[in-house]
């Protein structure tokens, strides 16, 4: 790539020649002017983009992109009141859950919401025990991570495994410059998990939202920079 030229050319997966600002080399882009695919751009001028790879796993878990048809696997968790003590949102019913899964479905939903949701599946039993979501900023430089695990599986390190792996996905596959997370400042378990996987405290929003049972809730903010880009 000519350092004097701020344009960057590449071939989409549909073989269409395209051009964008050189700042977006090696990043994720939606090829809206051709086939509309979500692709990872090459890092060198004139080369081909590639499809994203979503295959992720840990020693005990598989992380699988959630589909609308997975609502039966997820409903016990998202409808369970025990899992929502520190959540601002109320437990979800079937209709609400299917709608949210459609919004995160790749690629159609992602191209509108810029959000993905992974199911955390136990390798040993094939049981879905949690989800990790990843929402991007419009320019695909920052990822916001969220997670929920079904209460029977708390305290066994599954959340740490899953969040660590999706962070790697965000940094390695999506090539985010930074990752963000946030939680209720009373949620000590979540705070310890985020610190354990490398997030740093970046401040607190006081009286972020009013909870009908717990009153005003403060929100603690966390961030982590891509180690490969520091």
C-alpha positions in Angstrom: 0.0 0.0 0.0 1.4 3.4 -1.0 1.8 5.4 2.2 1.2 8.6 0.3 -2.2 7.3 -0.9 -5.0 7.1 1.8 -7.1 4.7 -0.3 -7.0 0.9 0.1 -8.2 -1.5 -2.6 -9.3 -5.1 -2.1 -11.4 -7.9 -3.6 -14.6 -8.9 -1.8 -15.4 -12.5 -1.5 -17.8 -12.1 -4.5 -14.6 -11.1 -6.4 -15.8 -7.5 -6.8 -13.0 -4.9 -6.6 -13.6 -2.4 -3.9 -11.8 0.5 -2.2 -11.9 2.2 1.2 -9.8 4.3 3.5 -6.4 2.7 4.4 -7.3 3.0 8.1 -9.7 0.0 7.6 -7.1 -2.4 6.3 -7.2 -5.7 8.2 -10.6 -4.8 9.9 -14.2 -6.0 9.5 -16.4 -4.3 6.9 -19.8 -4.9 5.3 -19.5 -4.9 1.5 -22.7 -2.9 1.0 -21.8 -1.8 -2.5 -21.5 -5.3 -3.9 -22.8 -8.6 -2.3 -23.4 -7.1 1.2 -21.3 -9.8 2.9 -19.6 -9.1 6.3 -15.9 -9.7 5.6 -12.4 -9.3 7.2 -10.3 -7.0 4.9 -6.8 -8.0 3.9 -3.8 -6.3 5.5 -2.2 -5.6 2.1 -3.4 -3.5 -0.8 -5.0 -5.5 -3.7 -5.5 -8.8 -1.9 -8.8 -10.6 -1.1 -11.1 -10.3 1.9 -12.2 -13.4 3.7 -15.3 -14.6 5.6 -15.3 -14.4 9.4 -14.7 -17.6 11.4 -16.9 -18.2 14.4 -15.6 -21.6 15.6 -14.5 -21.1 19.2 -14.1 -23.4 22.1 -12.4 -23.9 25.4 -11.4 -27.0 27.3 -14.9 -27.5 28.6 -17.1 -25.4 26.3 -18.1 -24.8 22.7 -19.1 -21.3 21.8 -21.7 -21.4 19.0 -23.6 -18.5 17.3 -27.1 -18.5 18.6 -30.0 -18.9 16.1 -33.7 -18.0 16.5 -34.5 -21.8 16.6 -32.4 -22.1 19.8 -35.0 -20.3 21.9 -36.0 -23.5 23.6 -32.5 -24.1 24.8 -32.2 -20.5 26.1 -35.6 -19.8 27.5 -35.0 -21.5 30.9 -32.1 -19.1 31.5 -33.6 -15.9 30.1 -37.0 -16.5 31.7 -35.5 -17.5 35.1 -35.9 -14.8 37.7 -32.9 -16.1 39.6 -30.6 -15.1 36.8 -31.9 -11.5 36.7 -31.1 -10.1 40.1 -28.5 -7.7 38.8 -30.0 -7.3 35.4 -31.8 -4.1 34.4 -34.0 -6.0 31.9 -36.9 -8.2 33.1 -37.0 -11.9 32.4 -37.9 -12.7 28.8 -40.7 -14.7 27.4 -40.7 -16.8 24.2 -41.7 -14.0 21.9 -39.2 -11.5 23.3 -36.4 -14.0 23.2 -37.0 -15.0 19.6 -37.1 -11.4 18.6 -33.7 -10.7 20.3 -32.2 -13.8 18.7 -33.3 -12.6 15.2 -31.7 -9.3 15.9 -28.3 -11.0 16.6 -28.5 -13.6 13.8 -25.6 -13.6 11.5 -25.4 -12.1 8.9 -28.9 -10.5 8.4 -29.5 -9.4 12.0 -25.9 -8.4 12.6 -25.9 -6.0 9.7 -28.6 -4.0 11.4 -27.8 -4.5 15.1 -24.0 -5.0 14.9 -24.5 -7.6 17.7 -23.6 -11.3 18.0 -24.7 -13.8 20.6 -22.8 -17.0 21.3 -24.3 -20.0 23.2 -21.9 -21.6 25.8 -22.4 -25.3 25.4 -20.9 -28.0 27.7 -18.8 -30.4 25.6 -19.6 -33.2 28.1 -23.4 -33.0 27.9 -24.2 -30.7 24.9 -26.2 -28.6 27.4 -26.5 -24.8 26.8 -25.5 -23.2 30.1 -25.0 -19.5 29.2 -24.6 -16.9 26.5 -21.9 -14.2 25.7 -22.9 -11.3 23.6 -20.7 -9.0 21.5 -21.9 -5.7 20.2 -19.7 -3.5 18.0 -19.4 0.2 17.4 -20.4 1.3 13.9 -16.8 1.6 12.8 -15.9 -1.9 14.1 -13.1 -0.6 16.4 -14.7 -1.4 19.7 -16.5 -4.4 21.1 -18.9 -4.4 24.0 -19.2 -7.7 25.8 -22.0 -9.0 28.0 -22.8 -12.4 29.4 -25.4 -14.4 31.4 -25.1 -18.0 32.8 -27.8 -20.1 34.2 -27.6 -20.1 38.0 -27.1 -23.9 38.5 -23.7 -23.5 36.8 -22.4 -20.5 38.7 -19.2 -20.6 40.6 -17.5 -23.2 38.4 -15.4 -21.0 36.1 -17.6 -21.4 33.0 -18.1 -17.7 32.7 -14.4 -16.9 32.9 -13.7 -19.5 30.2 -16.4 -18.2 27.8 -15.7 -14.5 28.3 -11.9 -15.1 27.8 -12.6 -16.9 24.5 -15.0 -14.3 23.1 -12.5 -11.6 24.1 -9.9 -13.4 22.0 -12.5 -13.6 19.1 -13.0 -9.9 19.4 -9.4 -9.0 19.3 -8.1 -11.7 16.9 -11.0 -12.2 14.5 -12.8 -8.9 14.6 -9.6 -7.0 15.2 -11.1 -4.6 17.7 -8.8 -1.9 19.1 -10.6 -2.1 22.5 -13.2 -4.1 24.4 -15.7 -2.7 26.9 -17.9 -4.1 29.6 -20.2 -2.7 32.4 -22.2 -4.0 35.3 -24.1 -3.1 38.4 -21.6 -1.9 40.9 -23.1 -4.3 43.5 -22.5 -7.3 41.3 -19.3 -8.4 42.9 -19.1 -11.7 41.1 -19.3 -10.0 37.7 -16.7 -7.4 38.7 -14.3 -10.1 39.9 -14.7 -12.0 36.6 -14.0 -9.0 34.5 -10.9 -8.1 36.4 -9.8 -11.7 36.3 -9.9 -11.8 32.5 -7.9 -8.5 32.2 -10.4 -5.7 32.1 -9.5 -2.5 34.0 -11.8 -0.3 35.9 -12.5 2.9 34.0 -15.0 4.7 36.2 -18.5 4.6 37.5 -21.8 6.1 36.3 -23.7 7.2 39.4 -27.5 6.7 39.4 -27.3 5.2 35.9 -30.8 3.8 36.0 -33.7 3.4 38.4 -34.6 -0.2 39.4 -38.2 -0.7 40.7 -37.0 -2.9 43.6 -33.4 -1.7 44.3 -33.7 2.0 43.6 -31.0 3.9 41.8 -28.3 1.6 40.4 -24.7 2.7 39.8 -22.8 1.2 36.8 -19.1 0.3 36.9 -17.3 0.6 33.5 -14.4 -1.6 32.3 -12.1 -1.5 29.3 -9.2 -3.5 27.8 -7.0 -2.5 24.8 -6.0 -5.0 22.2 -2.5 -6.2 23.3 -1.4 -6.5 19.7 -2.1 -2.9 19.1 -0.6 -1.2 22.1 
